[in-house]
């Protein structure tokens, strides 16, 4: 599954990762890479909890990021 993850660095330099499709699914890390690793674990736990409770799992995304140079 693929989910959009928003990454922002807070005022203390900590990277905060949030998954808009999974309300409340937030994690953080001292580095961008650590935040990504941690949010992957959080997503897995979130989906596992949804499954255990018989709740629907939000659909995976299918998107591309396109960079256009001037």
PDB file of N, CA, C and O in Angstrom:
ATOM      1  N   UNK A   1       0.837  -1.184   0.000  1.00  0.00           N
ATOM      2  CA  UNK A   1       0.000   0.000   0.000  1.00  0.00           C
ATOM      3  C   UNK A   1       0.879   1.244   0.000  1.00  0.00           C
ATOM      4  O   UNK A   1       1.998   1.245   0.514  1.00  0.00           O
ATOM      5  N   UNK A   2       0.341   2.289  -0.588  1.00  0.00           N
ATOM      6  CA  UNK A   2       1.055   3.562  -0.653  1.00  0.00           C
ATOM      7  C   UNK A   2       0.154   4.653  -0.092  1.00  0.00           C
ATOM      8  O   UNK A   2      -1.017   4.755  -0.456  1.00  0.00           O
ATOM      9  N   UNK A   3       0.709   5.459   0.792  1.00  0.00           N
ATOM     10  CA  UNK A   3      -0.022   6.586   1.358  1.00  0.00           C
ATOM     11  C   UNK A   3       0.838   7.840   1.270  1.00  0.00           C
ATOM     12  O   UNK A   3       2.062   7.776   1.383  1.00  0.00           O
ATOM     13  N   UNK A   4       0.194   8.962   1.070  1.00  0.00           N
ATOM     14  CA  UNK A   4       0.891  10.253   1.054  1.00  0.00           C
ATOM     15  C   UNK A   4       1.312  10.569   2.490  1.00  0.00           C
ATOM     16  O   UNK A   4       0.514  10.459   3.421  1.00  0.00           O
ATOM     17  N   UNK A   5       2.570  10.961   2.654  1.00  0.00           N
ATOM     18  CA  UNK A   5       3.104  11.348   3.952  1.00  0.00           C
ATOM     19  C   UNK A   5       3.589  12.793   3.852  1.00  0.00           C
ATOM     20  O   UNK A   5       4.374  13.137   2.968  1.00  0.00           O
ATOM     21  N   UNK A   6       3.118  13.616   4.758  1.00  0.00           N
ATOM     22  CA  UNK A   6       3.565  15.006   4.820  1.00  0.00           C
ATOM     23  C   UNK A   6       4.682  15.096   5.860  1.00  0.00           C
ATOM     24  O   UNK A   6       4.511  14.662   6.999  1.00  0.00           O
ATOM     25  N   UNK A   7       5.812  15.655   5.469  1.00  0.00           N
ATOM     26  CA  UNK A   7       6.955  15.809   6.366  1.00  0.00           C
ATOM     27  C   UNK A   7       7.253  17.287   6.562  1.00  0.00           C
ATOM     28  O   UNK A   7       7.380  18.043   5.599  1.00  0.00           O
ATOM     29  N   UNK A   8       7.362  17.687   7.827  1.00  0.00           N
ATOM     30  CA  UNK A   8       7.707  19.064   8.156  1.00  0.00           C
ATOM     31  C   UNK A   8       8.711  19.057   9.293  1.00  0.00           C
ATOM     32  O   UNK A   8       8.663  18.194  10.170  1.00  0.00           O
ATOM     33  N   UNK A   9       9.608  20.008   9.276  1.00  0.00           N
ATOM     34  CA  UNK A   9      10.561  20.156  10.361  1.00  0.00           C
ATOM     35  C   UNK A   9      10.001  21.195  11.329  1.00  0.00           C
ATOM     36  O   UNK A   9       9.667  22.307  10.921  1.00  0.00           O
ATOM     37  N   UNK A  10       9.899  20.838  12.608  1.00  0.00           N
ATOM     38  CA  UNK A  10       9.339  21.784  13.565  1.00  0.00           C
ATOM     39  C   UNK A  10      10.408  22.759  14.062  1.00  0.00           C
ATOM     40  O   UNK A  10      11.563  22.703  13.640  1.00  0.00           O
ATOM     41  N   UNK A  11      10.001  23.652  14.965  1.00  0.00           N
ATOM     42  CA  UNK A  11      10.899  24.700  15.445  1.00  0.00           C
ATOM     43  C   UNK A  11      12.110  24.166  16.218  1.00  0.00           C
ATOM     44  O   UNK A  11      13.103  24.875  16.381  1.00  0.00           O
ATOM     45  N   UNK A  12      12.031  22.925  16.691  1.00  0.00           N
ATOM     46  CA  UNK A  12      13.148  22.307  17.401  1.00  0.00           C
ATOM     47  C   UNK A  12      14.035  21.474  16.483  1.00  0.00           C
ATOM     48  O   UNK A  12      15.006  20.871  16.939  1.00  0.00           O
ATOM     49  N   UNK A  13      13.706  21.438  15.191  1.00  0.00           N
ATOM     50  CA  UNK A  13      14.502  20.674  14.239  1.00  0.00           C
ATOM     51  C   UNK A  13      14.068  19.235  14.080  1.00  0.00           C
ATOM     52  O   UNK A  13      14.685  18.484  13.324  1.00  0.00           O
ATOM     53  N   UNK A  14      13.017  18.832  14.780  1.00  0.00           N
ATOM     54  CA  UNK A  14      12.504  17.466  14.694  1.00  0.00           C
ATOM     55  C   UNK A  14      11.607  17.354  13.461  1.00  0.00           C
ATOM     56  O   UNK A  14      10.818  18.256  13.178  1.00  0.00           O
ATOM     57  N   UNK A  15      11.730  16.258  12.739  1.00  0.00           N
ATOM     58  CA  UNK A  15      10.880  16.015  11.570  1.00  0.00           C
ATOM     59  C   UNK A  15       9.604  15.329  12.015  1.00  0.00           C
ATOM     60  O   UNK A  15       9.644  14.308  12.702  1.00  0.00           O
ATOM     61  N   UNK A  16       8.477  15.889  11.623  1.00  0.00           N
ATOM     62  CA  UNK A  16       7.162  15.349  11.962  1.00  0.00           C
ATOM     63  C   UNK A  16       6.542  14.814  10.680  1.00  0.00           C
ATOM     64  O   UNK A  16       6.506  15.503   9.661  1.00  0.00           O
ATOM     65  N   UNK A  17       6.053  13.572  10.741  1.00  0.00           N
ATOM     66  CA  UNK A  17       5.442  12.915   9.580  1.00  0.00           C
ATOM     67  C   UNK A  17       3.979  12.630   9.902  1.00  0.00           C
ATOM     68  O   UNK A  17       3.649  12.138  10.981  1.00  0.00           O
ATOM     69  N   UNK A  18       3.113  12.950   8.946  1.00  0.00           N
ATOM     70  CA  UNK A  18       1.678  12.759   9.127  1.00  0.00           C
ATOM     71  C   UNK A  18       1.085  12.152   7.866  1.00  0.00           C
ATOM     72  O   UNK A  18       1.500  12.471   6.752  1.00  0.00           O
ATOM     73  N   UNK A  19       0.096  11.263   8.060  1.00  0.00           N
ATOM     74  CA  UNK A  19      -0.575  10.607   6.936  1.00  0.00           C
ATOM     75  C   UNK A  19      -2.016  11.120   6.877  1.00  0.00           C
ATOM     76  O   UNK A  19      -2.852  10.693   7.674  1.00  0.00           O
ATOM     77  N   UNK A  20      -2.320  12.029   5.946  1.00  0.00           N
ATOM     78  CA  UNK A  20      -3.666  12.609   5.892  1.00  0.00           C
ATOM     79  C   UNK A  20      -4.789  11.580   5.732  1.00  0.00           C
ATOM     80  O   UNK A  20      -5.880  11.783   6.264  1.00  0.00           O
ATOM     81  N   UNK A  21      -4.547  10.491   5.020  1.00  0.00           N
ATOM     82  CA  UNK A  21      -5.592   9.481   4.793  1.00  0.00           C
ATOM     83  C   UNK A  21      -5.889   8.649   6.036  1.00  0.00           C
ATOM     84  O   UNK A  21      -6.906   7.958   6.100  1.00  0.00           O
ATOM     85  N   UNK A  22      -4.983   8.719   7.036  1.00  0.00           N
ATOM     86  CA  UNK A  22      -5.147   7.937   8.260  1.00  0.00           C
ATOM     87  C   UNK A  22      -5.163   8.908   9.442  1.00  0.00           C
ATOM     88  O   UNK A  22      -4.113   9.182  10.024  1.00  0.00           O
ATOM     89  N   UNK A  23      -6.332   9.431   9.804  1.00  0.00           N
ATOM     90  CA  UNK A  23      -6.421  10.452  10.856  1.00  0.00           C
ATOM     91  C   UNK A  23      -5.729  10.022  12.154  1.00  0.00           C
ATOM     92  O   UNK A  23      -5.983   8.942  12.687  1.00  0.00           O
ATOM     93  N   UNK A  24      -4.854  10.892  12.642  1.00  0.00           N
ATOM     94  CA  UNK A  24      -4.141  10.613  13.881  1.00  0.00           C
ATOM     95  C   UNK A  24      -2.862   9.817  13.699  1.00  0.00           C
ATOM     96  O   UNK A  24      -2.148   9.564  14.670  1.00  0.00           O
ATOM     97  N   UNK A  25      -2.566   9.424  12.484  1.00  0.00           N
ATOM     98  CA  UNK A  25      -1.344   8.650  12.211  1.00  0.00           C
ATOM     99  C   UNK A  25      -0.196   9.645  12.017  1.00  0.00           C
ATOM    100  O   UNK A  25       0.010  10.181  10.928  1.00  0.00           O
ATOM    101  N   UNK A  26       0.542   9.874  13.104  1.00  0.00           N
ATOM    102  CA  UNK A  26       1.616  10.856  13.137  1.00  0.00           C
ATOM    103  C   UNK A  26       2.816  10.230  13.827  1.00  0.00           C
ATOM    104  O   UNK A  26       2.667   9.466  14.781  1.00  0.00           O
ATOM    105  N   UNK A  27       4.004  10.557  13.343  1.00  0.00           N
ATOM    106  CA  UNK A  27       5.232  10.113  13.976  1.00  0.00           C
ATOM    107  C   UNK A  27       6.285  11.187  13.785  1.00  0.00           C
ATOM    108  O   UNK A  27       6.026  12.221  13.169  1.00  0.00           O
ATOM    109  N   UNK A  28       7.473  10.939  14.315  1.00  0.00           N
ATOM    110  CA  UNK A  28       8.537  11.925  14.186  1.00  0.00           C
ATOM    111  C   UNK A  28       9.898  11.260  14.232  1.00  0.00           C
ATOM    112  O   UNK A  28      10.008  10.063  14.499  1.00  0.00           O
ATOM    113  N   UNK A  29      10.928  12.040  13.972  1.00  0.00           N
ATOM    114  CA  UNK A  29      12.289  11.533  14.026  1.00  0.00           C
ATOM    115  C   UNK A  29      13.275  12.682  14.047  1.00  0.00           C
ATOM    116  O   UNK A  29      12.945  13.800  13.650  1.00  0.00           O
ATOM    117  N   UNK A  30      14.477  12.413  14.505  1.00  0.00           N
ATOM    118  CA  UNK A  30      15.519  13.432  14.562  1.00  0.00           C
ATOM    119  C   UNK A  30      16.017  13.806  13.162  1.00  0.00           C
ATOM    120  O   UNK A  30      16.506  14.914  12.940  1.00  0.00           O
ATOM    121  N   UNK A  31      15.883  12.857  12.219  1.00  0.00           N
ATOM    122  CA  UNK A  31      16.250  13.110  10.829  1.00  0.00           C
ATOM    123  C   UNK A  31      15.050  12.784   9.952  1.00  0.00           C
ATOM    124  O   UNK A  31      14.099  12.136  10.389  1.00  0.00           O
ATOM    125  N   UNK A  32      15.113  13.245   8.710  1.00  0.00           N
ATOM    126  CA  UNK A  32      14.040  12.939   7.754  1.00  0.00           C
ATOM    127  C   UNK A  32      13.921  11.422   7.567  1.00  0.00           C
ATOM    128  O   UNK A  32      12.818  10.877   7.559  1.00  0.00           O
ATOM    129  N   UNK A  33      15.066  10.747   7.417  1.00  0.00           N
ATOM    130  CA  UNK A  33      15.054   9.300   7.217  1.00  0.00           C
ATOM    131  C   UNK A  33      14.450   8.571   8.418  1.00  0.00           C
ATOM    132  O   UNK A  33      13.699   7.610   8.247  1.00  0.00           O
ATOM    133  N   UNK A  34      14.771   9.018   9.620  1.00  0.00           N
ATOM    134  CA  UNK A  34      14.218   8.399  10.824  1.00  0.00           C
ATOM    135  C   UNK A  34      12.705   8.616  10.894  1.00  0.00           C
ATOM    136  O   UNK A  34      11.959   7.716  11.280  1.00  0.00           O
ATOM    137  N   UNK A  35      12.263   9.814  10.520  1.00  0.00           N
ATOM    138  CA  UNK A  35      10.821  10.088  10.526  1.00  0.00           C
ATOM    139  C   UNK A  35      10.099   9.191   9.528  1.00  0.00           C
ATOM    140  O   UNK A  35       9.008   8.699   9.817  1.00  0.00           O
ATOM    141  N   UNK A  36      10.693   8.972   8.356  1.00  0.00           N
ATOM    142  CA  UNK A  36      10.078   8.100   7.346  1.00  0.00           C
ATOM    143  C   UNK A  36      10.014   6.666   7.858  1.00  0.00           C
ATOM    144  O   UNK A  36       8.988   6.003   7.708  1.00  0.00           O
ATOM    145  N   UNK A  37      11.092   6.182   8.456  1.00  0.00           N
ATOM    146  CA  UNK A  37      11.094   4.824   9.024  1.00  0.00           C
ATOM    147  C   UNK A  37      10.012   4.694  10.092  1.00  0.00           C
ATOM    148  O   UNK A  37       9.278   3.706  10.127  1.00  0.00           O
ATOM    149  N   UNK A  38       9.921   5.697  10.961  1.00  0.00           N
ATOM    150  CA  UNK A  38       8.942   5.647  12.052  1.00  0.00           C
ATOM    151  C   UNK A  38       7.507   5.722  11.541  1.00  0.00           C
ATOM    152  O   UNK A  38       6.628   5.050  12.080  1.00  0.00           O
ATOM    153  N   UNK A  39       7.255   6.532  10.505  1.00  0.00           N
ATOM    154  CA  UNK A  39       5.879   6.631  10.003  1.00  0.00           C
ATOM    155  C   UNK A  39       5.474   5.349   9.287  1.00  0.00           C
ATOM    156  O   UNK A  39       4.298   4.987   9.291  1.00  0.00           O
ATOM    157  N   UNK A  40       6.428   4.659   8.674  1.00  0.00           N
ATOM    158  CA  UNK A  40       6.111   3.358   8.061  1.00  0.00           C
ATOM    159  C   UNK A  40       5.632   2.381   9.131  1.00  0.00           C
ATOM    160  O   UNK A  40       4.665   1.650   8.916  1.00  0.00           O
ATOM    161  N   UNK A  41       6.299   2.365  10.275  1.00  0.00           N
ATOM    162  CA  UNK A  41       5.878   1.501  11.384  1.00  0.00           C
ATOM    163  C   UNK A  41       4.507   1.928  11.905  1.00  0.00           C
ATOM    164  O   UNK A  41       3.669   1.085  12.225  1.00  0.00           O
ATOM    165  N   UNK A  42       4.283   3.239  11.988  1.00  0.00           N
ATOM    166  CA  UNK A  42       2.992   3.739  12.471  1.00  0.00           C
ATOM    167  C   UNK A  42       1.861   3.364  11.511  1.00  0.00           C
ATOM    168  O   UNK A  42       0.767   3.002  11.945  1.00  0.00           O
ATOM    169  N   UNK A  43       2.128   3.451  10.208  1.00  0.00           N
ATOM    170  CA  UNK A  43       1.123   3.067   9.212  1.00  0.00           C
ATOM    171  C   UNK A  43       0.794   1.586   9.346  1.00  0.00           C
ATOM    172  O   UNK A  43      -0.376   1.204   9.327  1.00  0.00           O
ATOM    173  N   UNK A  44       1.814   0.757   9.481  1.00  0.00           N
ATOM    174  CA  UNK A  44       1.590  -0.685   9.621  1.00  0.00           C
ATOM    175  C   UNK A  44       0.730  -0.980  10.848  1.00  0.00           C
ATOM    176  O   UNK A  44      -0.191  -1.793  10.777  1.00  0.00           O
ATOM    177  N   UNK A  45       1.022  -0.332  11.961  1.00  0.00           N
ATOM    178  CA  UNK A  45       0.229  -0.526  13.173  1.00  0.00           C
ATOM    179  C   UNK A  45      -1.190  -0.019  13.021  1.00  0.00           C
ATOM    180  O   UNK A  45      -2.128  -0.643  13.517  1.00  0.00           O
ATOM    181  N   UNK A  46      -1.357   1.090  12.353  1.00  0.00           N
ATOM    182  CA  UNK A  46      -2.679   1.677  12.126  1.00  0.00           C
ATOM    183  C   UNK A  46      -3.535   0.725  11.295  1.00  0.00           C
ATOM    184  O   UNK A  46      -4.681   0.441  11.644  1.00  0.00           O
ATOM    185  N   UNK A  47      -2.963   0.232  10.183  1.00  0.00           N
ATOM    186  CA  UNK A  47      -3.694  -0.681   9.300  1.00  0.00           C
ATOM    187  C   UNK A  47      -4.001  -1.989  10.035  1.00  0.00           C
ATOM    188  O   UNK A  47      -5.080  -2.558   9.869  1.00  0.00           O
ATOM    189  N   UNK A  48      -3.064  -2.458  10.835  1.00  0.00           N
ATOM    190  CA  UNK A  48      -3.290  -3.679  11.627  1.00  0.00           C
ATOM    191  C   UNK A  48      -4.461  -3.481  12.590  1.00  0.00           C
ATOM    192  O   UNK A  48      -5.282  -4.382  12.759  1.00  0.00           O
ATOM    193  N   UNK A  49      -4.541  -2.318  13.217  1.00  0.00           N
ATOM    194  CA  UNK A  49      -5.635  -2.021  14.133  1.00  0.00           C
ATOM    195  C   UNK A  49      -6.973  -1.943  13.394  1.00  0.00           C
ATOM    196  O   UNK A  49      -7.982  -2.460  13.875  1.00  0.00           O
ATOM    197  N   UNK A  50      -6.980  -1.296  12.224  1.00  0.00           N
ATOM    198  CA  UNK A  50      -8.212  -1.248  11.433  1.00  0.00           C
ATOM    199  C   UNK A  50      -8.689  -2.652  11.090  1.00  0.00           C
ATOM    200  O   UNK A  50      -9.876  -2.959  11.200  1.00  0.00           O
ATOM    201  N   UNK A  51      -7.761  -3.497  10.676  1.00  0.00           N
ATOM    202  CA  UNK A  51      -8.097  -4.873  10.310  1.00  0.00           C
ATOM    203  C   UNK A  51      -8.648  -5.637  11.512  1.00  0.00           C
ATOM    204  O   UNK A  51      -9.648  -6.346  11.398  1.00  0.00           O
ATOM    205  N   UNK A  52      -8.000  -5.490  12.648  1.00  0.00           N
ATOM    206  CA  UNK A  52      -8.427  -6.196  13.864  1.00  0.00           C
ATOM    207  C   UNK A  52      -9.827  -5.789  14.301  1.00  0.00           C
ATOM    208  O   UNK A  52     -10.560  -6.592  14.879  1.00  0.00           O
ATOM    209  N   UNK A  53     -10.198  -4.541  14.026  1.00  0.00           N
ATOM    210  CA  UNK A  53     -11.520  -4.055  14.425  1.00  0.00           C
ATOM    211  C   UNK A  53     -12.553  -4.167  13.310  1.00  0.00           C
ATOM    212  O   UNK A  53     -13.699  -3.752  13.480  1.00  0.00           O
ATOM    213  N   UNK A  54     -12.154  -4.725  12.174  1.00  0.00           N
ATOM    214  CA  UNK A  54     -13.083  -4.900  11.066  1.00  0.00           C
ATOM    215  C   UNK A  54     -13.439  -3.603  10.355  1.00  0.00           C
ATOM    216  O   UNK A  54     -14.452  -3.528   9.659  1.00  0.00           O
ATOM    217  N   UNK A  55     -12.606  -2.584  10.531  1.00  0.00           N
ATOM    218  CA  UNK A  55     -12.855  -1.295   9.880  1.00  0.00           C
ATOM    219  C   UNK A  55     -12.251  -1.293   8.478  1.00  0.00           C
ATOM    220  O   UNK A  55     -11.289  -2.016   8.222  1.00  0.00           O
ATOM    221  N   UNK A  56     -12.800  -0.494   7.572  1.00  0.00           N
ATOM    222  CA  UNK A  56     -12.254  -0.443   6.211  1.00  0.00           C
ATOM    223  C   UNK A  56     -10.879   0.224   6.192  1.00  0.00           C
ATOM    224  O   UNK A  56     -10.600   1.132   6.975  1.00  0.00           O
ATOM    225  N   UNK A  57     -10.042  -0.239   5.294  1.00  0.00           N
ATOM    226  CA  UNK A  57      -8.710   0.324   5.119  1.00  0.00           C
ATOM    227  C   UNK A  57      -8.769   1.332   3.970  1.00  0.00           C
ATOM    228  O   UNK A  57      -9.190   0.982   2.867  1.00  0.00           O
ATOM    229  N   UNK A  58      -8.354   2.578   4.215  1.00  0.00           N
ATOM    230  CA  UNK A  58      -8.379   3.566   3.130  1.00  0.00           C
ATOM    231  C   UNK A  58      -7.568   3.079   1.932  1.00  0.00           C
ATOM    232  O   UNK A  58      -6.539   2.424   2.097  1.00  0.00           O
ATOM    233  N   UNK A  59      -8.035   3.401   0.732  1.00  0.00           N
ATOM    234  CA  UNK A  59      -7.345   2.915  -0.466  1.00  0.00           C
ATOM    235  C   UNK A  59      -5.959   3.514  -0.618  1.00  0.00           C
ATOM    236  O   UNK A  59      -5.681   4.630  -0.178  1.00  0.00           O
ATOM    237  N   UNK A  60      -5.119   2.749  -1.246  1.00  0.00           N
ATOM    238  CA  UNK A  60      -3.772   3.176  -1.572  1.00  0.00           C
ATOM    239  C   UNK A  60      -3.830   4.257  -2.641  1.00  0.00           C
ATOM    240  O   UNK A  60      -4.778   4.307  -3.425  1.00  0.00           O
ATOM    241  N   UNK A  61      -2.816   5.126  -2.676  1.00  0.00           N
ATOM    242  CA  UNK A  61      -2.789   6.175  -3.693  1.00  0.00           C
ATOM    243  C   UNK A  61      -1.955   5.736  -4.893  1.00  0.00           C
ATOM    244  O   UNK A  61      -1.105   4.850  -4.799  1.00  0.00           O
ATOM    245  N   UNK A  62      -2.219   6.370  -5.995  1.00  0.00           N
ATOM    246  CA  UNK A  62      -1.449   6.148  -7.210  1.00  0.00           C
ATOM    247  C   UNK A  62      -1.192   7.521  -7.811  1.00  0.00           C
ATOM    248  O   UNK A  62      -2.069   8.100  -8.452  1.00  0.00           O
ATOM    249  N   UNK A  63       0.007   8.036  -7.603  1.00  0.00           N
ATOM    250  CA  UNK A  63       0.315   9.371  -8.094  1.00  0.00           C
ATOM    251  C   UNK A  63       1.773   9.457  -8.497  1.00  0.00           C
ATOM    252  O   UNK A  63       2.592   8.614  -8.132  1.00  0.00           O
ATOM    253  N   UNK A  64       2.072  10.478  -9.245  1.00  0.00           N
ATOM    254  CA  UNK A  64       3.437  10.750  -9.677  1.00  0.00           C
ATOM    255  C   UNK A  64       3.796  12.180  -9.281  1.00  0.00           C
ATOM    256  O   UNK A  64       2.943  13.067  -9.285  1.00  0.00           O
ATOM    257  N   UNK A  65       5.039  12.388  -8.948  1.00  0.00           N
ATOM    258  CA  UNK A  65       5.547  13.735  -8.725  1.00  0.00           C
ATOM    259  C   UNK A  65       6.354  14.088  -9.964  1.00  0.00           C
ATOM    260  O   UNK A  65       7.271  13.359 -10.343  1.00  0.00           O
ATOM    261  N   UNK A  66       6.015  15.202 -10.594  1.00  0.00           N
ATOM    262  CA  UNK A  66       6.667  15.616 -11.822  1.00  0.00           C
ATOM    263  C   UNK A  66       7.393  16.931 -11.568  1.00  0.00           C
ATOM    264  O   UNK A  66       6.802  17.893 -11.078  1.00  0.00           O
ATOM    265  N   UNK A  67       8.665  16.963 -11.900  1.00  0.00           N
ATOM    266  CA  UNK A  67       9.437  18.191 -11.750  1.00  0.00           C
ATOM    267  C   UNK A  67       9.650  18.799 -13.133  1.00  0.00           C
ATOM    268  O   UNK A  67      10.064  18.123 -14.074  1.00  0.00           O
ATOM    269  N   UNK A  68       9.360  20.073 -13.225  1.00  0.00           N
ATOM    270  CA  UNK A  68       9.531  20.797 -14.477  1.00  0.00           C
ATOM    271  C   UNK A  68      10.616  21.840 -14.250  1.00  0.00           C
ATOM    272  O   UNK A  68      10.506  22.679 -13.356  1.00  0.00           O
ATOM    273  N   UNK A  69      11.645  21.782 -15.050  1.00  0.00           N
ATOM    274  CA  UNK A  69      12.746  22.741 -14.935  1.00  0.00           C
ATOM    275  C   UNK A  69      12.528  23.896 -15.905  1.00  0.00           C
ATOM    276  O   UNK A  69      12.034  23.700 -17.015  1.00  0.00           O
ATOM    277  N   UNK A  70      12.900  25.101 -15.481  1.00  0.00           N
ATOM    278  CA  UNK A  70      12.706  26.266 -16.361  1.00  0.00           C
ATOM    279  C   UNK A  70      13.612  26.219 -17.577  1.00  0.00           C
ATOM    280  O   UNK A  70      13.572  27.122 -18.413  1.00  0.00           O
TER     281      UNK A  70
END
